[in-house]
């Protein structure tokens, strides 16, 4: 009986040790909203590793999203360049996760991009990512939980 209890205790200790080190981080799903002229013009979801910093989250916001919930028709109105949407004036970007604080940036003018003229996978342009990072730098660049 003692031997069985010792084996169970050893097994429990090993499980805890394995779970606490050397396992790859998980992923979390983030929700991005872009507000322009007082209305939400874009809502997407994208994923990042659990250990992502604020800067890494902004980088991920510049990639093709996991899914798009809504995109205003006005985003595809640029006939000269249907892969871009230029939002002029005040634009607010909010990124949230149910278990963490919101990351946000308020910018003047923003360019969004998509992969093809028929897709709705709008995301921040490289310039938009850089500007959002700079504007939100007061939030620090620590991992967001």
N, C-alpha and C positions, 0 to 999 in steps of 0.2 A: 504494500500500500504506500509506504514511504517513497519507494522507488518511482512509482507512478506519479506521485505528487511532485517529486523533483523533476521528472521528465516534463511534466506539464508546465512547471515554473520556468524551466530552461527554454522550452518552446515559446512561451509567452515573452520571455526576455529577448530572444532572438528575433521574434516578429517585431517587437518594438524597435529594436536596433536597426533592422532592415528598413522599416518605415521612416525612420528619422534621418537616414543619410543615403546618399548616392542614388536616389530615385529621381527620374526626370520631373521637372515642374509640370503642373497641370496647366490648363488653359482657362481663360474666362472670356465670356461674351460681353462686349461693350456696345452701347447704343449711342449713335451719333445723330445729333439734330443740328440743322443749319437754319437760322432765323434771318429773314431779310424783309424789311418793310413791315415788321411786326407779325409776320406769319412764318410758320415752319414750311420751308420749301424743300427740305430733304430730310429723310429719316432712314438710316442704315444701321446694320449690325456688323461688327467685325470682331475677330478674336485676337488675343494676345496671350503670351505666357503669363502665369500668375505673378511672376517676379518682375514684370515690366515696370520701368520707370516712366515718369511723365513724358520725357523726351521720346522714349520708345513707343509710347501710346500714340503720340502725335505722328511719328513715322508711319505706324500702322494705319492711321487715318488717311494717309496719302496713297494707300494701296487699294486695289479692287476689294469691295466689301464682301462679306459672307452672304449678306442678303440686303435687299432694299424694301422697306415697308411703303414708303411714299416718296415721290419725286414730282414736284410741280411741273406742269406742262411747259411753263415758261423757260425751264432749264434747257430744253431742246430747241429754242427759238433762233439760235444763231445759225442761219443758213450758210454763211461763209465758212464757219468752222463748227460743224455739228457735234464735234467731240469736246467742245468747251462751252462753259456757261460763265459769263462774266457778271457778277453781282456788284453793282455800284452802290456806294453809300455804306451805311453802318450794317455790318453783318456780325451775328453772334453764333459761335460754334459751341455746342455743349456735348460732352462725352460723359456718359454715366454707366454705372454698374450697380445693381441693387445693394451690394455689400460694401460699397466704397463711396467716398466723396466724389462730387462732380468736378471734372476738369473743364475749364471754359476759357475762351478767348474772344475779345471783341476787336474786330478789325474794320478798317475802312477799305472797301472793295475786296473781292475774293474771286478767284477763278477756280471752278470745279472742272474735273475731267471725267470722261468715260471711255470705255474700250472700243465701242463702235456706235454708229449713229442710231442703231436700233436697240441698244442696251440701256438699262436703267442703273448700271453700276457706277453711278457718280461718286467721286471721292475728291479729297482736297488735292490741289496741284502741289508740286514740290515747293513753289514759292509760298503757297498758303500754309504748308506745314512749317516752313522756316519762320514765317511771321507769327504763327500761332504759338510756336515754341518760345519765341522771344517775348511775346506779350504775356504768356502765362509763366514766365520764369520765376516770378515771385512765389509760385506754388511749390517751388523746389523741384529737384530731379531725383526724388527718392522713389522706391517701389510703391505702387499704389495697391492697397489691399482691398 
